[in-house]
């Protein structure tokens, strides 16, 4: 008799803080600002985070060994554009769409994911510090339980 193993399809671990950032800065400029303000050491990932063939997202990460946290700055916009085919009046025009990491929050430019012990992470202090970076217009905590595409945040 063989054993039957069932795999739960939701592998999502909710032990992290997710902060949404609105900014006109490029990703490298935000990483530089984070390094300067937080005394961190964000570095660009060797390869982009690939969700599918046309969905690739640049990210920067930093392992805070002192506080046992892992930080990830990821763009909400894909580095690759998708070609959209139209069957309407403009069917011969080339149209591209920009895939999003979290489609339900399409107005967000970047996400800062902080993994670690939730009790030691002071979200209000981190958000206040992030707002000290020039050209970051808004920063706020995102409720992970309300996201439909939260599995996209598994790196």
N, C-alpha and C positions, 0 to 999 in steps of 0.2 A: 504494500500500500504506500503510495507516494504522499508526501506532505504538500499542502496547499498554502502558499504564502500570498497574502493580500497586501498590496502596496497602497497606502493612502496617497492620493494624488495631490494633496495640498502639503507641500514641504515647507511652508512659510513659517519662519521663526520671527516672532514679534518682539525680540529683545533689542530693538534699536530705535533711535530717534531719527526722524526724517524732517529736515528743514527745507522749505521751498525758498528759492532765491530768485528775485526779479532784478535783472541787471542788463545793461547794454554792453558790458565788458566781454571780451573774449575769455575763453576758459583759462588760458595761461595767465591772464591778468588777475583773475579771481584767485587762482592758486597762489600767485605771488602775493596778493593782498592777505590771503589767509596765512601764508608763511610769515609775513611781516607782523601781523596783528596777534596771531595765536602762538607765535614762536614754534611753529610746526615745520614739517619737512615734507610737504606734498610733492610727489613726483608723478610724472605722466606714466601711465601704464604702457607696457611695451607693445601691447596690441589693444585695439578698441574692444569694448564690450559688444559682442555680436549677438543679437537676438534672432536674426534671420539673414538671408542673403542681402537684402536692401536696408537692413536696420542695424547700424553700427554706431555706437555712442562712445565718444572720447571720455576718459575718466582719469582722475588723479587720486592717488591714495597715500595714506600715511598711517603707520602703526605707532601709536603712542604707548610705548612700553612702560613709561612711568605710571600712567593711569589705567593701563590695561584696556585700551580702547583702539578700535580700528575705524578710521575716518575715510570716507570716499566722497569725492566731489565728482558728480556725473552730469553731463549735459542732458537736457530733456529733448533736444533736437538731434536727429540723426546726422551723421557726417555725410551720409549718402542720400541722394535724392531718388525718389521713385518716379518712373515714367508712368503717367496716367493716360490711358486711352479714352477718348471721348467719342461718343456716337451721336453727336449733336451738330449744331451749326459750325462749331470750331473743331471738327474732327481731324483736320489736317494740321492743326497748330500743336506744337510740342508743349505739353503741360507737365510740370513736376509737382510732387507733393513732398512735404517734409514729415517723415514718420516721427512719432513721439515715443519716448520711453514710457510715460504715463499719459495716455491719450485723454483721460478725463480731466487732466490739469494742463491743458495745452498752452495756457498763458504763462506758465512757469518756465523760466529759462534754465535753471540748474537746481539740482538736489544735493543736499549735504546729508549723507547717511552716516550716523555715528553708532557703531556697534560697541556694546559693553554693558556693564551693570547699569540698569536704568535708574537705580536709586542714587548713584553717584553723579549722574549727568544732570547738570542744572541748565535746563533748556532756555529759561529766560535770560540767564547770564550769557549763554552762547549767542542767542539771537541779538542781544544788545551789543555784543562785541562785533558781530557780523555787520550790523548797521553802521558801525564805525568805519567800514571800508568805503572809500569814495566810490560813487556810482552804483552802489547797491541800493536800489530804491525800496525794496521790501524784503523782509525775511520773516517767516512764520513757520510754526510747527504744523505738520500735516498729520491728520488722524489716519493711521495706516489701515485701520479696520474698515474704513469707508471706501477704500480704493478697490476697484474691480480688477485692475491689472497689477496688484501688489506682488505677484510672482515674478514680474519683470525686475524687481529689486533684489533678486537673489544673484549675487556675484560669485 
